[in-house]
């Protein structure tokens, strides 16, 4: 989990190679080739007119949290094992997509949540296997490389 958090910090600090993909007045999505796997990294950025704490409540990866209520790509989120007050093993399930052409997925990740001195909040996750979380029938087991979210306070 700590390794995933460090990797995300590297992505955050490295401005090189990001190319605009989509943009609206609320969010900008960009991408760049990954150096870890044959594919691309994607990032979405936006500024919301809310306190960092309220935004964090909507995106933090916790069981019973708000993410499943607003994110149509997250069907369920459950904690499989709590390792510490900031680290846990979690399963995220996603619904089928494209008229069921894409099967429902499940992802098992070790997740860490951090808060930094500047008020930035971060969740970082990466794939893990866990004996208490065997593959579920009717789901395809997905694999996450280091991924996560930052909630960064903006002055004003």
C-alpha positions in Angstrom: 0.0 0.0 0.0 2.8 2.4 0.9 4.5 1.6 -2.4 1.3 2.5 -4.3 1.0 5.8 -2.4 4.6 6.6 -3.3 4.0 5.8 -6.9 1.0 8.1 -7.0 3.0 10.9 -5.5 5.6 10.4 -8.3 2.8 10.7 -10.9 1.5 13.8 -9.2 4.9 15.5 -9.2 5.9 14.6 -12.7 4.2 16.9 -15.2 6.0 15.3 -18.3 4.1 13.6 -21.1 0.5 14.2 -20.0 -1.8 14.8 -23.0 -5.3 16.2 -22.8 -8.0 13.7 -23.6 -11.3 15.3 -22.6 -12.2 18.5 -20.9 -15.3 20.3 -19.7 -15.8 23.3 -17.5 -15.7 21.0 -14.5 -13.1 18.3 -15.2 -10.1 17.7 -17.4 -8.9 14.1 -18.2 -5.4 13.5 -19.5 -3.3 10.4 -20.2 0.3 9.3 -20.8 2.0 6.0 -21.6 2.8 3.9 -18.6 6.3 2.9 -17.8 5.0 -0.1 -15.7 2.7 -1.9 -18.1 1.6 -1.9 -21.7 -1.1 0.7 -21.5 -1.8 4.2 -20.4 -2.2 6.1 -17.2 -5.2 8.4 -16.9 -5.9 11.2 -14.5 -8.9 13.4 -13.9 -8.7 16.8 -12.3 -11.3 19.2 -11.2 -12.0 22.0 -8.7 -15.1 21.7 -6.6 -16.8 24.5 -4.7 -16.7 22.6 -1.4 -14.4 22.0 1.6 -11.8 19.3 1.2 -13.4 17.4 4.0 -16.8 17.3 2.2 -15.1 16.2 -1.1 -13.1 13.6 0.8 -16.3 12.2 2.3 -17.6 11.5 -1.2 -14.5 9.8 -2.6 -12.8 8.0 0.3 -12.7 4.2 0.0 -14.7 3.0 3.0 -17.5 0.5 3.4 -20.9 2.2 3.5 -19.3 5.4 2.1 -20.8 7.7 -0.5 -18.9 6.5 -3.5 -21.4 3.7 -4.3 -24.2 6.3 -4.2 -22.8 8.6 -6.9 -20.3 6.5 -8.9 -22.2 4.3 -11.4 -18.9 2.3 -12.0 -18.8 1.2 -8.3 -21.5 -1.3 -7.4 -20.2 -2.3 -4.0 -17.2 -1.7 -1.8 -16.4 -4.0 1.2 -13.5 -4.2 3.7 -12.1 -7.8 3.8 -9.5 -7.1 6.5 -8.5 -4.0 8.5 -4.8 -4.0 8.9 -4.5 -0.7 10.7 -6.4 2.5 11.0 -5.1 3.6 7.6 -4.6 0.3 5.7 -7.1 -2.3 4.7 -7.8 -5.0 2.1 -10.9 -4.2 0.1 -13.1 -5.7 -2.6 -14.7 -3.4 -5.1 -17.3 -4.7 -7.6 -18.4 -3.0 -10.8 -21.6 -3.6 -12.8 -21.7 -5.0 -16.3 -21.4 -2.5 -19.0 -22.2 -2.0 -22.7 -25.5 -3.9 -22.6 -23.6 -6.7 -20.6 -20.9 -7.2 -23.2 -18.5 -6.3 -20.4 -19.0 -8.7 -17.5 -19.2 -7.4 -13.9 -15.7 -7.1 -12.4 -14.3 -7.4 -8.9 -11.0 -6.0 -7.7 -9.2 -6.9 -4.5 -6.7 -4.3 -3.4 -4.7 -3.2 -0.4 -5.7 0.4 0.3 -4.0 3.1 2.3 -5.4 6.5 3.3 -3.1 9.3 4.2 -3.3 13.0 5.2 -0.4 15.3 4.6 0.7 18.5 6.5 -0.6 20.7 3.7 -4.1 19.2 4.2 -4.0 16.9 1.1 -5.8 13.7 1.5 -4.9 10.6 -0.5 -6.2 7.1 -1.0 -3.8 4.7 -2.8 -4.4 1.1 -3.8 -2.9 -1.8 -5.6 -3.8 -5.4 -6.4 -3.4 -8.0 -3.8 -4.5 -11.7 -3.3 -6.1 -12.5 0.0 -7.2 -15.9 1.4 -10.5 -14.5 2.7 -11.4 -13.1 -0.7 -11.7 -15.9 -3.3 -13.1 -15.0 -6.7 -16.9 -14.7 -6.8 -19.0 -16.5 -9.4 -20.3 -14.3 -12.2 -17.5 -11.8 -11.7 -14.3 -11.4 -13.7 -11.3 -10.7 -11.3 -9.6 -7.5 -12.3 -6.1 -6.4 -11.6 -5.3 -2.8 -10.5 -1.8 -1.3 -10.8 -1.1 1.5 -8.3 -4.2 3.8 -8.4 -6.1 6.2 -6.2 -7.3 9.7 -5.5 -5.9 13.0 -4.1 -8.1 15.7 -2.5 -5.9 18.8 -2.5 -7.0 22.0 -0.7 -7.1 25.1 -3.0 -6.9 28.5 -1.3 -10.2 30.3 -1.2 
